[in-house]
């Protein structure tokens, strides 16, 4: 089973970091999880921060991935960090 934690573009930085923890906690009951977040929070490059975090700290260690969406077009999504197999 897969679990997804979605964060809206109105979320705070703290809320996004909470989302990282939530997506990891979902692994207690799910096989894989994904955090879905906007690329930007106001003028902060959230996507860059999360991409680096997932690549350095999560990829290959936990079955949790990252999906980013464009703020101006939430239907434009990108799988940034897939789950390693």
N, CA, C and O of each residue as an XYZ file, in Angstrom:
340
protein
N       0.835     -1.173      0.000
C       0.000      0.000      0.000
C       0.886      1.244      0.000
O       1.945      1.261      0.628
N       0.449      2.273     -0.701
C       1.173      3.540     -0.777
C       0.416      4.617     -0.005
O      -0.815      4.622      0.023
N       1.155      5.518      0.615
C       0.559      6.651      1.329
C       1.148      7.937      0.761
O       2.314      7.978      0.368
N       0.329      8.985      0.721
C       0.743     10.264      0.169
C       0.416     11.381      1.155
O      -0.683     11.426      1.708
N       1.362     12.269      1.369
C       1.145     13.458      2.189
C       1.216     14.669      1.263
O       2.271     14.965      0.700
N       0.093     15.365      1.106
C       0.002     16.521      0.221
C       0.082     17.804      1.034
O      -0.592     17.952      2.054
N       0.913     18.729      0.571
C       1.020     20.036      1.203
C       0.638     21.111      0.193
O       1.173     21.144     -0.914
N      -0.293     21.996      0.576
C      -0.723     23.061     -0.335
C       0.303     24.201     -0.387
O       1.169     24.295      0.482
N       0.206     25.058     -1.396
C       1.165     26.167     -1.517
C       1.003     27.214     -0.421
O       1.848     28.100     -0.294
N      -0.052     27.134      0.364
C      -0.263     28.062      1.475
C       0.376     27.565      2.768
O       0.298     28.236      3.797
N       1.004     26.399      2.721
C       1.636     25.795      3.904
C       2.848     26.618      4.330
O       3.437     27.328      3.515
N       3.216     26.525      5.595
C       4.416     27.184      6.110
C       5.622     26.259      5.947
O       5.468     25.071      5.668
N       6.826     26.815      6.125
C       8.033     25.980      6.084
C       7.957     24.906      7.175
O       8.325     23.753      6.950
N       7.490     25.290      8.324
C       7.353     24.330      9.428
C       6.382     23.208      9.042
O       6.629     22.035      9.321
N       5.284     23.584      8.401
C       4.306     22.592      7.969
C       4.875     21.631      6.940
O       4.530     20.449      6.928
N       5.751     22.139      6.071
C       6.389     21.279      5.068
C       7.312     20.287      5.767
O       7.307     19.101      5.437
N       8.100     20.755      6.725
C       8.995     19.841      7.453
C       8.194     18.817      8.248
O       8.608     17.664      8.374
N       7.057     19.231      8.780
C       6.166     18.281      9.441
C       5.687     17.235      8.432
O       5.553     16.057      8.765
N       5.431     17.677      7.196
C       5.014     16.757      6.133
C       6.069     15.711      5.825
O       5.737     14.563      5.531
N       7.336     16.095      5.887
C       8.417     15.115      5.687
C       8.299     14.033      6.752
O       8.343     12.842      6.441
N       8.150     14.442      7.998
C       8.004     13.477      9.084
C       6.747     12.636      8.963
O       6.759     11.441      9.257
N       5.660     13.264      8.528
C       4.420     12.516      8.356
C       4.582     11.448      7.279
O       4.139     10.313      7.451
N       5.214     11.812      6.177
C       5.373     10.830      5.098
C       6.243      9.660      5.552
O       6.028      8.526      5.126
N       7.207      9.924      6.398
C       8.037      8.841      6.936
C       7.239      8.004      7.937
O       7.352      6.778      7.950
N       6.441      8.655      8.766
C       5.630      7.924      9.758
C       4.610      7.008      9.086
O       4.245      5.975      9.647
N       4.147      7.373      7.893
C       3.190      6.527      7.175
C       3.772      5.154      6.848
O       3.027      4.210      6.583
N       5.098      5.040      6.867
C       5.730      3.758      6.561
C       5.438      2.706      7.626
O       5.685      1.521      7.406
N       4.920      3.121      8.767
C       4.528      2.170      9.806
C       3.425      1.243      9.289
O       3.383      0.061      9.630
N       2.528      1.801      8.456
C       1.390      1.026      7.959
C       1.385      0.850      6.442
O       0.537      0.135      5.909
N       2.316      1.491      5.745
C       2.366      1.426      4.277
C       3.722      0.923      3.817
O       4.712      1.019      4.542
N       3.757      0.387      2.606
C       5.018     -0.103      2.040
C       5.888      1.028      1.514
O       7.114      0.977      1.603
N       5.238      2.054      0.963
C       5.941      3.215      0.417
C       5.140      4.468      0.747
O       3.947      4.403      1.043
N       5.827      5.621      0.689
C       5.132      6.885      0.906
C       5.760      7.965      0.033
O       6.906      7.855     -0.404
N       4.984      8.996     -0.205
C       5.453     10.142     -0.982
C       4.995     11.431     -0.324
O       3.877     11.524      0.181
N       5.870     12.420     -0.338
C       5.506     13.777      0.030
C       5.244     14.522     -1.273
O       6.049     14.458     -2.202
N       4.120     15.225     -1.342
C       3.780     16.035     -2.502
C       3.765     17.481     -2.030
O       2.996     17.847     -1.142
N       4.629     18.307     -2.639
C       4.802     19.678     -2.158
C       4.972     20.650     -3.323
O       5.344     20.243     -4.424
N       4.700     21.927     -3.083
C       4.916     22.932     -4.129
C       6.413     23.205     -4.313
O       7.211     22.974     -3.405
N       6.777     23.695     -5.492
C       8.183     24.040     -5.755
C       8.649     25.234     -4.941
O       9.817     25.319     -4.563
N       7.725     26.162     -4.670
C       8.106     27.397     -3.985
C       7.146     27.686     -2.841
O       5.961     27.356     -2.899
N       7.684     28.306     -1.806
C       6.877     28.909     -0.741
C       7.242     30.376     -0.742
O       8.346     30.757     -0.352
N       6.301     31.195     -1.185
C       6.551     32.619     -1.384
C       7.784     32.756     -2.267
O       7.746     32.324     -3.419
N       8.875     33.340     -1.778
C      10.068     33.456     -2.623
C      11.178     32.498     -2.185
O      12.348     32.729     -2.491
N      10.823     31.434     -1.477
C      11.789     30.432     -1.029
C      11.773     29.228     -1.972
O      10.705     28.722     -2.315
N      12.949     28.772     -2.388
C      13.087     27.623     -3.288
C      12.925     26.325     -2.497
O      13.899     25.628     -2.209
N      11.699     26.024     -2.160
C      11.400     24.823     -1.389
C      11.791     23.556     -2.132
O      12.309     22.614     -1.533
N      11.544     23.534     -3.426
C      11.865     22.349     -4.225
C      13.341     21.999     -4.162
O      13.694     20.826     -4.042
N      14.198     22.989     -4.242
C      15.637     22.745     -4.154
C      16.035     22.184     -2.804
O      16.837     21.254     -2.720
N      15.470     22.753     -1.743
C      15.764     22.277     -0.398
C      15.310     20.828     -0.210
O      16.072     19.984      0.262
N      14.058     20.553     -0.586
C      13.524     19.196     -0.402
C      14.252     18.175     -1.266
O      14.498     17.051     -0.829
N      14.598     18.564     -2.493
C      15.320     17.643     -3.381
C      16.637     17.233     -2.748
O      16.977     16.050     -2.721
N      17.377     18.202     -2.241
C      18.657     17.892     -1.597
C      18.453     17.039     -0.349
O      19.208     16.094     -0.116
N      17.446     17.362      0.452
C      17.158     16.580      1.652
C      16.855     15.128      1.313
O      17.409     14.215      1.926
N      15.983     14.913      0.344
C      15.615     13.542     -0.023
C      16.801     12.799     -0.631
O      17.000     11.620     -0.339
N      17.592     13.468     -1.471
C      18.728     12.796     -2.112
C      19.798     12.408     -1.100
O      20.395     11.338     -1.212
N      20.045     13.264     -0.114
C      21.128     13.009      0.836
C      20.704     12.177      2.043
O      21.498     11.388      2.555
N      19.467     12.342      2.502
C      19.079     11.736      3.773
C      18.071     10.591      3.674
O      17.997      9.758      4.578
N      17.295     10.536      2.591
C      16.200      9.570      2.546
C      16.382      8.521      1.453
O      16.150      7.336      1.691
N      16.796      8.944      0.255
C      16.929      8.012     -0.867
C      17.880      6.872     -0.512
O      18.997      7.109     -0.050
N      17.435      5.641     -0.730
C      18.249      4.461     -0.445
C      18.192      4.007      1.001
O      18.692      2.936      1.342
N      17.577      4.829      1.859
C      17.488      4.476      3.279
C      16.055      4.158      3.700
O      15.816      3.273      4.521
N      15.122      4.887      3.129
C      13.698      4.699      3.443
C      12.900      4.675      2.151
O      13.261      5.373      1.203
N      11.831      3.900      2.081
C      11.011      3.855      0.870
C      10.022      5.028      0.807
O       8.805      4.846      0.780
N      10.592      6.229      0.786
C       9.787      7.446      0.734
C      10.307      8.318     -0.393
O      11.515      8.509     -0.531
N       9.393      8.851     -1.202
C       9.776      9.656     -2.349
C       9.204     11.058     -2.277
O       8.430     11.394     -1.380
N       9.611     11.872     -3.257
C       9.220     13.281     -3.303
C       8.640     13.617     -4.663
O       9.231     13.313     -5.699
N       7.477     14.246     -4.645
C       6.827     14.753     -5.848
C       6.624     16.248     -5.654
O       6.066     16.679     -4.645
N       7.080     17.043     -6.626
C       6.891     18.492     -6.577
C       5.913     18.917     -7.655
O       5.837     18.300     -8.717
N       5.173     19.965     -7.379
C       4.275     20.526     -8.386
C       4.532     22.023     -8.528
O       4.966     22.684     -7.584
N       4.261     22.539     -9.705
C       4.452     23.962     -9.983
C       3.325     24.758     -9.337
O       2.151     24.415     -9.478
N       3.684     25.809     -8.637
C       2.699     26.626     -7.946
C       1.652     27.194     -8.911
O       0.462     27.215     -8.597
N       2.095     27.650    -10.076
C       1.180     28.285    -11.025
C       0.328     27.279    -11.791
O      -0.661     27.655    -12.421
N       0.709     25.992    -11.740
C      -0.048     24.948    -12.422
C       0.115     23.635    -11.646
O       0.979     22.827    -11.986
N      -0.702     23.413    -10.610
C      -0.546     22.223     -9.767
C      -0.702     20.894    -10.497
O      -0.356     19.844     -9.957
N      -1.222     20.935    -11.722
C      -1.315     19.698    -12.505
C       0.031     19.319    -13.116
O       0.206     18.198    -13.593
N       0.974     20.246    -13.102
C       2.319     20.008    -13.639
C       3.186     19.460    -12.503
O       3.761     20.222    -11.725
N       3.271     18.150    -12.420
C       3.996     17.488    -11.338
C       5.256     16.806    -11.861
O       5.353     16.449    -13.035
N       6.215     16.636    -10.958
C       7.463     15.968    -11.323
C       7.881     15.047    -10.174
O       7.936     15.464     -9.017
N       8.169     13.803    -10.510
C       8.717     12.867     -9.540
C      10.194     13.191     -9.399
O      10.990     12.884    -10.287
N      10.558     13.804     -8.295
C      11.911     14.303     -8.095
C      12.815     13.262     -7.446
O      13.978     13.116     -7.821
N      12.277     12.550     -6.482
C      13.034     11.508     -5.795
C      12.155     10.264     -5.708
O      11.217     10.200     -4.914
N      12.478      9.285     -6.539
C      11.717      8.048     -6.530
C      12.208      7.152     -5.400
O      13.199      7.461     -4.738
N      11.539      6.090     -5.195
C      11.931      5.129     -4.169
C      12.965      4.192     -4.764
O      12.761      3.633     -5.842
N      14.066      4.023     -4.064
C      15.114      3.122     -4.566
C      14.702      1.684     -4.352
O      14.043      1.349     -3.367
N      15.098      0.840     -5.281
C      14.750     -0.585     -5.179
C      16.002     -1.418     -5.048
O      15.922     -2.643     -4.950
